[in-house]
């Protein structure tokens, strides 16, 4: 597990505030269930995985500040398999 503190917190669907995302490893069945389309691009596709990894609705990913979104994509790369568009950090 890895926790990322958002530089720009976002509103949660329940009315609260999300200040951090805790990422966990994905299961293969979760990756298979994600519908990736070319329109998502690499970042959009990875953010779909991040929503599952952090147990938040996909709509929360849409509200992330761009700086947080790019940083969290990098953080998530360590958990993603080759072929997802992510590259593990060193």
N, C-alpha and C positions, 0 to 999 in steps of 0.2 A: 504494500500500500504506500501511497505517496500523497501528501497533502500540499495543495497549492493555495496560497492566500491571494485573493483577488485584489488588485490595486484599485479597482473600481467595482465595489459591490453592486449586485443586481437584486431586483425584487423577485421574491419567490412567488409561485402561484398561490400559496396559502396566505400571502400578505406579509410574510416575514422578509428578512433580508438575507441573502446568501453572501457570505464574506469569504468562504473558502470552499474548495472542491477536494474531496478525498477520492483518489483514483485507486481502483483495484484491477487485478488482472481479469481479462475476459475469458469466457469459455468459448470453445469453437461453435457451439450451438447459438451463442449470442451473436457471433460474427456472421454466421449464416443467415440469421434472421434480419440483419440490417439490409435494407433496400438501398443500394448505392446506385446513383445514376450519374452519367457524365455531367449533368448540370450542377451536381454538388461540388465538383472540383475536388482536389485533394484535401483542402482544408475542411470543406463542408462534410466530406465523407468521414474524416477523422473526428470531427465534432459530433457526428452521429454516434461513433464509438465512445467518445468521451461522455456523452449523456448517459450511456449504459454503465460505463465504468464508474461514474460518480453518482449513479442512482438519482438523477434529476431529469425532469422532462426535457425533451429536445428544445422546447420553446425557450428554456433558460439559456441554452447555447446561443440562440439568436440575439439575446439581450446583452451578451458579454461585450465589453469594450474590446476593440480590435487588438490592443496591446495585450490584454489578458487572454484573448482567444489564441493569438499566435504563441504566447508563452505556454499555455496549457496544451496546445498541440505538441510542442516540444517535450513537455513533461510526459505526455501520454506515449510518445514514441518508444520509450523503453519497454512499454507493455505490449506493443503491437508487433505482429509478425511481418516479415518481409512481404511486399506485395500490396500493402495497405496504403502506400504512398508516404509512409513515415520512415524516417531514418533514425535508428537509435542514437542517442547522444553518447558521447564518450566520457 
